[in-house]
Each structure stands twice: as structure tokens, then as C-alpha cells.
């Protein structure tokens, strides 16, 4: 006879067996564990590190303290220390500069991207497809590419540099404040994120019911009134999202302030963060600054979610007519199109020409310049060196090793991030009403909220923790950081793709006793192939061009192309730096082009023409 306790145990066992018989449940549990270990644990380690003496050098600053002791000194010194205005110049001044830089970048991105989006979707100008295609180039390229182009174009002999393109063409020498510092950093970041604004705002304008504007026209409202009373309120959610996300990304940007910071005249918060963490005496203060950056990003994106959540009832896409009401530009349509093509091409195509020319420009002893291919092919460069390298980049063993590591790292990151994204997307789509699936989805997206420099600091702190020291400076650490940091892109792509698939498709395969792995490979993946491959492509490209994430984690024997570029730039080998920059961009664009042609997957699907 079976007693009640045995019956309850049997029923519990059957329930557990039934629960784990569903692949979506297994995936949810597995990724909950993975994300707790790779996201929650490192964040906890960083937080703990901000309250401890992490190095013997830090402990030396406090009599009687030892490495590992608890302390509030890092927070107190960084936030309030008035001796020699320490807190002011270490935190508050860089923070103020970063906030102002982010505000200006938001303004430029929204105005530039929004204007282009309006002309592409609402005006009858020619050349829309070409403009739409090349306008996203600055976003595909690393942000520091635009910064390097800016320096190449505006540098001049009046500020102690060599002649840039503007001086060579016109003889004009702009002041140093236009080449380095707050203004150029803001402009470069604004231009980098303008395509992001273009895609968000243009998507809403393209799907907006044209009858809304036509009704206002019938009521004899002026074009200006229609713009401010109809069009702008409709695109307000996209505008707010753009402003907040661009602000969040810009305030934590490292590469642009790093490249456009002459003689330490413009120290942004992210640059200060790197300086603090790289010093054994201030590592804990660096962790505090990383937490402050994360708090900014989390607060901003929470505000974004709150605002867009409140506007969910603002319906703009309905059963509308397919007619698109284009504004007739009349005789101005050709001039406007020409101006847009010139402006867009200047920031999308001219930088590539600039990098090619700068990589071949040699300054002679008498100040004259000549074109040479030595910085690409020479086996005996005599001026300057990086880690003993005295040859052109294509003859450099260091460069080829760095390229190999970058490709290997990007492939590994893409495989893990993309696969994780597909699996998480499957679990979330099949368990969309489950709190556990929602938790996993939110944890998978959380790394996006953490600035790249702060995320690198998170894992740097983990690598110094007992039991994880084997990660310090290893290739495994870079792959782990990259896979987790870029997983949000893949998980959102995978979730969106899986949500579009009806459950009946998989149910039909289940009735035929098709195993789960075969359903994924033979049924679900082929249907959404382009979307899933985009989930692999975006982490690959992002990893190839990333510097901020890896700059704290790389060591001499694990050099990547991006960190090698930074080293060339820091040591004044600008020709070699430009050659490396051009090489990275070419690799990224070629890989995206090939994948797009073979599979249809792409990361630069704009609003079209």
C-alpha cells in the first residue's frame, strides 16, 4: 500500500520530469544559471571591490590597513576629498564635461538624423536609396574612425601638428578647440549616432498614417503647424528614445575623447576611469566610477522604458491607406538631394579616402610631405616603433597576429552570442507568460545597460578575485566578456524572430516525432534565417571594431587590432594608426557585404528610399 508521503513524492517527481521534458524549460533554467554567474556575480564582485583595498598599493595609503580589508575610503575620496581639489578634478569636472558632451551629441544626432529621415520618408527628392545606404556607414564604422578622420581633416601646423586635408586644400588653419576637446568630441559622437536616430525616427515616419497630415492640410494648417502639431508629437517616442540612448552611450564613450584629447586638455569620465583602474593606487576608485557610470545608464534607460510605456496607447499605425503623402519640393528637390548626398558622403566615404591618404603621407625633414607605401609594405621603417615593430603593417608579424586574434575572438564571440540569442529567443517565445522567462530575458539584456568601459572593469575586478585569477589577461577572459556584452543584440534579434513564428509550425513537427534539435535546425532556423544570422553578424562586427570593452583587459601577448591601433596612435605613429583603422573598416564592410549577399542578413537595414 502507498502512503500519502510516497504518493506526494511520486507526484512531485512526475511534475519535475514533465517540466524538464520541455526544451524551453531546460533552456530557461540553464540560462538563468549562466546569466547569474556571468552578469550578477561579476557585478557583485565590482560592488564589493569598491569597498575593499584591492591592491597592496591601495593599502599602503592607509596606515595599518592590509590588502583585502574593508573600507569606505574609495567612495569618500572620489566623491568628497577637497585636499588639492582631488574629488573636483578626478570626478566632478570630468563628469560635467561628459554630461555636456553627451547633451551636444544628442542634439546633433537627433537634428541630423531626424532631418535626413524626414526627407527620405516625406519628401519627393531623388537619390533616396543611395542616401539611405551610405548614411548608416558612420554607425557601422567604429566611433573612433570618425574621430580620427576629424583630426586628419582639421589638424594643421598652427597648433603644432602636420598639415591636414583642409590646410592642404585651402590653407585654412582652424583653432585647436575645433580639432581637439569638447566640440569635436560632441560632433563626432553625434555623427556616429545620427544613423541610429535616422532608423528610429524614419521607421515611425514611414509607418505613420499619411491621412493624419492630409487631414491637417484639408483644414488649411500650414506646413510648420503640421510639423509641430502633428508630425513631431507622433515621433516623440522615437525622439525621446534616441535622446536617452544616445546620451547613455555618449557619456560613457571612451574612444572619441581618447583620440581627440591633445595634451590631456579634455579628460572625459571614461578616460578618467581607465586612468584610475590602471593605477594600483586607485583601482578601488576606478570601480566606484564604473558604478557611477552604470547608475547613469540604468537610470536613463529606465526613464526611456517608463516614457515609451506611457505612450503605448498613442496609436499611429492603423488600417491606413497605402498612399504615402510626399511633400512636393518643386525646384528645390534637386539642390536638396545634391546637398544631402555631399554632406552624407563627406562623413561616410571621405573618411575612407582620408585614412588611405594619411596612411601613405610621410613628412620629410624639411617639413614637406610625400606619398609613400612604406607604412603598408616596407620591411625597414626607421622612424618609431611599437613593441619593437619597425616595418609596414602588412609586413608586420605583430599586425598579422593581432588580426588573427581579432578574427578568432570575433568569431568565437559571434558563435556564442548568436547561439545564446537564438536559444533565449526560443525559450522566451515559448514561455512568454512565464516570470522565469521574463527574468532570463531581462538579465540577457542587462549587459546593454552597462557602459563598455564599466563592463570591462566588472570582469577585471572578477579576474582579481580568489578562484578567478586564472582569467587575468587571458584570451578566455576576452571571449567571455565579448560574448556576454554583445549577447543583448543577439537575444533581442532571436526573441523577435521567434515571436513571429507560429507555434503550430513546431507542433506539426512534434506530431511527426521530429527531435527538438532537428526542429530547430531543419524547420525553425531556415524560416527566419536572415534574422538569426543577423544575430550572429552584429556581435561579430561589434567585436571587430570594439576598443572600450577590451582596453582594460588586454595584455601585451593578447594584442588585438583595435588595441594595436590605440598603441600606434598613443606613440605618435599616425600613419600606421590610419592604416590599421582603414584595415579594420575594410574587414568589417567586406564581411557584412558578403554575409548580406549570401544570406540577406544585415545590420544596416534603414528606412529605405
N, C-alpha and C positions, 0 to 999 in steps of 0.2 A: 504494500500500500504506500502511495506517495503522499508525504505530508505537505503542509502549506509552504514551508520554507523551501523544500526541494522544488515545488511547483513554481514558486516565485523566481528561484534561481534559473530554472529551465526557461521560463518566460523571458527573463532578462537576457539570457544567452541567445535565445531566438531573436530578440529585438536587436541585440548587438550585431548578430550575424546578418539580419535583414538590412540593417543600416549600412554595414560595410560591404554589402553585396552590390551597392550602387556606386559606380565610379566617381560620380560628382561628390559624394560624401567623403570618400577616401581622399580625393584631391583637396577638398576643403580642409580636412584635418591636417594633412601633410603640409600644406602651405601656411596654415596657421602656425605650426611649429617652426617652419623655415623663416617666416617673417618675424616671429618673436625673437629668434636667435640672430637674425641679420639686421633688424631695424630697431626693435625695442631694447635689446641687450646693449648694442653699441651706444645708443642714446643715453642709457642709464650710466654706462661707463664714462661718457663725456661729462655728464652732470656730476658724477662722483669726483671726477678728476678736477673739476673746478673748485672743489672743497678740500683738496689734499695737496701736499707737497709732492709733485710728480717726479722731481729730479733732485739729486744731491745739491745742485747749484741753487735751486729754489730754497732748499732747507738752510743753506749757508746764510741766506739773507736774514734769517730769524734766529737769534741766539737760543740754543737749547733745543731747536727743532731738528727732526730727522726725516729723511725721505719716507713718505707714506703716512706721516702724521696729518691729522685733520686741521683745517684752518679756514678762516673767512677772509684772510688777507688778500687773496686774488680779487674777490669782489670789491672789498673795501678800497684797495689801492687803485683799481681801474676806474671805479665809479666816483670816488670822493677825495683821493690823495691830492692835497693842494701844494705839497712841497715841490718847488720848481715847476708848478702848474702841471704836474705829471698827468693827472686824470684829464685835464683840459686838452693837452696835446696828444695824449695816447688814445683817448676815446671820443671826447665830445667834439673836438674840431674835425677829425676825420668823419665822424657820424654826420655832422652838419653838412660837410662837403658832399658826402654820399647821398644824403637826402635831397639836396639841391640838384645834384647831377641827375638823380632819378626823376625828379619833377620835370626838369627840362627835357629829358629823354622821352618822357610820357607825352609831353606837349608836341614834340617833333614827330613822334611815331603816329600819334592819332591824327594830326593835321595832314601829314604827308600821305599816310596810308589811307585815311578816310577820303581825301580828295581824289586820289587815284581810283579807289573803289567806286566813288560816285560817277566819275567819268566813264569807267568801264561798264558799269551796270545801267546808268541812267542817261547817258549822252550818246549821240549818233556819230561819234568820232571814228575814223578808220584806224586800222592797226591795233585793234584791241587784243588779238591773240598774241602778237609779238610782245606788247607791253606787259600783258598778264604773265607771260612765260618768264621774261627776264627780270620782272620786278621782284620775284621771290629769290633771286640769286643772292642778295645780301644776307638773307636769312639762312640759306643753305651753306654759305661760306661762314667760317668762324668769325666772331665779332672782332677779334684782333686783326683780321685781314683788312677790314675797313680802317682800323686804327693805323696800321702800317701804311696803307695807301694814303691816308690823310697826311701822315708825316712825309712820305715820299713826294707828295704833290706840293706841300706848302713850305717845307724846310728851305732855308736859304742861308747865305753867307753872313747876313746881318745879325743872325742870332747864334753864330758860331758853328754852323753846320755846312755841309756841302750844298751845292745848288740843287733845288728841287725842280719838278716839272714846270711849275708856274714861273719861277725865276728864269729858267732856261728859255721859256717861250715868250714871256712878256717883260722880263727884267724886274718885275714887281717883287718886293720883299715884304711879307706880312709880318706883324709883330709876333713875339714869342707867345703871347697869350692866345693867339689864334692857331698856333701849332701844337702847343702843349698846355695841359691844365684842364680846368673845368669846362670851358666852352667846347673845345674839340671832343672831349670825352662824352659830353652830353649829345653832341651832334652824331658822333659815330654810333653810340648806343641807340639813339632814336632812329637812325637809318637802318640799323640792324634789325630792329623790331617793327619797323614800318610795314613790312610784308605780313607780319602777324596781325597787325591792325587791319590791313587790307583784306585778309582772308576772313576775319571775323565780321567786320562791318559789311564787306561785299557780299558775304553769304546771306545776311539778313536783307540787304537791299535787293538782291537777286530774287529772293523768295517773297518779297513784300507784294501785297496785292496792289497792282497799279491803279485799281479803281479808287483807292483812298486818295491818291494825289489828283486823279481825274475829277473826283467829286469836288475837291477844293478849287480846282480850276474852273469848273462849272459855276461855282459860287463867286467867281471873279476875284479869287485871292491871288495876290502877287506871288512871283516865284520865291522871293525872300521869305514871305509869310508862310508859304507851303513848306519851305525848308525848315524853318524854326518851329512851326506849329504842328507839322505832320511828320516829316521825314526824320528829324532829329529825335523826337520823343520815341519813335518806333525803334531806332537803332540805339537808344540809350543803354539797354542791357549790354550790347556788344561794346559800346564805348566804355562803360564802367569796367567791364571785364578786361578790356585792353589796357586801360589806365592802371588798374590794380596789378595785373600780371606783369606788365612792362616795368612798373615801379618796383615790384618784388624782385624781378630779375636784374634790374639795373643797379639797385642799391647794393647788391651782393656781387656785382661784376668785378672780376679781378684783372682779366687780361687787358681790357681797354685802358684803365688807369695805370696799369703796369707799363704798357708800351708808350703811353703819352704822358709820362711823368719825368720831365727833364730835371735833373739835379735835385730830386726829392721835393719839388715845389708843390706837388699835388698828391697828398697821401690820402687815398680813399680808405674806407673801413676795411675792405677786403685785403688791401696791400698791408695795412697795419696788422691785420690778423696773421698774415704769413710771417711778418717780422717777429711778432710775439711768439708764435709757436716754434719758429726755427731757433729761437734762443732758449737755451736750457734754463736761464734765469727767469723767464716769463711764460713758460709753457702753460701754466695754470691760468694766467690772464688771457692767453690765447683761447683757451677753452671757454672762458667767460664770454669773450667777444663772439665766439661761434654760437653760443646760446642766444646772445642778444640778436644776432642776425637771423637765427631761426625764429625767434619770437616775432620779429618784424614780418617775416614771410608768412608765418602761420596766421598772424592777426590780419594781414592784408587779404589772404586767400579766404579766411573765414568771413571777412566782410564781403568779399565777392560772392561767396555762396549764399550769404544772407540776402544780398540785394537781388541776385538773379532768382532766388527762391520766392521773393516777394512779387516779382514781375511775371511769374509763370502764367497768371491769368490774362496777361496782355496779349491777346491773340492777334497775330498779323498774317498768318498763313491759313487760308480757309479754302473753301471750294471756289477759288477765284478763276477768272477767265485766264487763258494762256497768253493774252495780249500783254505786251510789255510797252509801257508808255515811255518812249525815249524823248529826251529834250532835244529839240532841233537847235543846233548850234549855228546854223547858217554859214556865213562866210568864215566864221571863226573856227570851224571844225578842223580844217587842215592845219592852221597855225597851232592850235591847241595840241593836236596829235603830234606834230613835229616837236614842240617844246617838251611834251611828256616823254617822247622817245629819247630825246637828247638828255634830259635830266635822269631818267631811269638808267639809260646806257652808261652815263657818267659814273654811277655808283655800282653798276653791275658788271660792265665789260671793261671799262677803262682801268679799274684796279688790276685786272689780269695783265693788261699791257704794261702797267706801271711796274708790277713785280718782275715781269720779264726784262724790262729795260734796266731797272735798278740792280738786278742780279748780274747784269753784264757791264755796269758802269764802274770804271776804275778811275780814281782821282790820282793824277800824277804829282810829282814833287813840286812842280811849278804852279799847281792849282788847276791846271786844265784837266779835262775828263775825256776818256775814250772808251769805246765799246770793246769788250773782250769776253771770250767764253771761258777764260781761265777759272772763274769761280764755279763753273759747271764741270769742266773736263780736266783741268790742269793737274798734273801729278807732283808739281813742285811749287805750290804757293809759298811765298816768302813772308807775307805780311800777316801777323797774327795767327793764333791757333786756338782751338777748343779741345782740351784734353789731349793735346799732342797731335791733333789732326791738322795737317798743313797742305791739304790737297783740295781740289774742287769736289763738290758734293757727290757727283756721280762716280768719282774715283775714290770716294771715302768709305773705308770699311765701317767706320762708326755710323755713317748715314745709312748704309745698307742694313746694318744690324738694327738700327733704330726703326727703319721702315719695316723690317721683318717682324720686330716686336710689336709695332703698332698694328700691323695687319693681323698678326696672330691674336693679339689682345682683342681687337675689334671683332674678329670672327667668333672667338670664344664668348665674348660678352653678348653678341647678337644671338648666338645659338641658345645661350641660357635665358637671356631676357625674352627673346621671341617665343621660346618653348614655354617658359613660365607664363607669359602673357596669354598664349592660346589655352593652356590648361586652366588658368584662373578664370579666363573668359567663359570657358565651358562650364566650370563649377558655378560661377555667379549666374549664368543664364539658366542653368537647370535648377538652381536653388535660389531664385531671385527673391523669394519671400522669406528666406532664412536669415536670421540675425547673424549667424555664424558666417554665412557667405558675404553678408554686408560688411562685417568686421574684416574679413580677409581682403575684400575689395578696397576698403579704406586704408588698410595697412600697406597694400601693394602700391597705392597712390601716394602715401605719405612721403617717401623719399623725394618726390617732386617739390614738396613744400620746403625742403631743406636746401639752402644755397650750396652750390657745388663745393666751395671752399670749406664751408662748415661741415659738409658731409665727409670730406677728406679728413678734417680734424677729428670727426667722430671715430673713424676707423684707425686713425693714428693713435688716438687715446686707447683704443682696444688693443692695438698691437703692442702697447707698453704694459698691458695688464698681465699679471702672472697667469700662465697657462696658454697665452696667445702670443707670446714673444716670437714664436717661430714665424709669425706673419710679417714681422717687421722688415720692410724693404723687399719683400718677395713679389714675384710675378703673380702668385696666387692671390695676394692682397689686392693688386691692381684689378685682376679679373673679378674678384668678389665685389669690390667697390663699384666697378663699372656695371656689372650685371644687376646689382640691386638699385643703383642710382637711375639707370635707364629703363628699369622694369615698368615704371608707370606708363610710359609711352606704349609699350607692347601690351600691357594689361588692359588699358582703355581701348586700344585697337581690337584686341581679341574679344573683349566683352561686347563691344559694339557689333562686331561681325557675328558673334554667336547669338546675340539678341535678335538679329534679323532672320535667323534660321528657325523655321517652324519645328516644334518637337515631333511632328508627325513624320518628318524625314527620317529621324533616327529611330522612331518607333517601328517604321516599316522594316528597317534593317534588323531590329531586335526580334521581330516576328520570324525573320528568316534565320535566327540564331547566329547572326554575324557577331564575332567578338568585338569588344569595345575598341581595342586598338585599331582594328581593321575598319570600324565605322569612322573613326577619326581620320585615318589615312586615305581610305577609299571613297568616303561619302562626304563628310563634313568639310575637310580641308580643301578638296578640289572646288567645291561650290563657292567658297569665299577665299580662293587662292590669293587674289590680288590684295585683299585686306590683310590676310595673315602674313604674307610676305612683306608688306609694308611694316608690320610689327617687328620683323627681323631687320629690315633695311634701316629704319630710323635709329635704333641703338647702334648699329654698325657705323653709320655716318657720324652720329653724335660722338661716339668714342674716338673715331679717327681724328676729329677736329678738337677734342677736349684738352684743355690745359689746366683750368682752375681745379678740376677734380683730382688730378694726379700730381700737381706740382709739389704738394707736401709729402707725397708717398714714394716718389721715385728716388732711387739712389743711382750712383754712377754706373753700376753694371746693369741697370734696368732702364736705360735711356729710351725715351720714345721720341717720335718725330717732333711732337709739339714741345716737349721739354728741351730738345736739342735746339729748336728754333729760339726758344727763350734764352738759352745759353749763348747762342750766337749773337742775339740782339743785346744781351747784357754786356758782352765783352766788346761790343762795337764792330763786329763783323757783319755790317748791314747787308752787304752783297750776298753773302752766304745765307743770311736770315731770309732775305727776299726769295732766294732760290728755293729754300725749304718750304716757305709759305706757298709759293706757286705750285710746288710739287704736291703738297697736301691737298690744295684745292682741285688740282687736276685729277688726282686719285679719287677724291670724293665725287666729283662731277661725272667722271667716266664710269665709276661703279654704279652710280644712280641711273645713268643713261642706259647702261647695258641691262640692268635689272628691270628697268621700266619697259624696254623694248621686248625683253624675253617674257615678262610676266604681267606687265600692266601696272605693277606696284610702283608707287611714287610717294614722296613726302611733300611734293610741291604742287599739289592739286589746288590751284587758286580758284577764283570765282569764274574764271573763263572770260572769253570775249564774245 
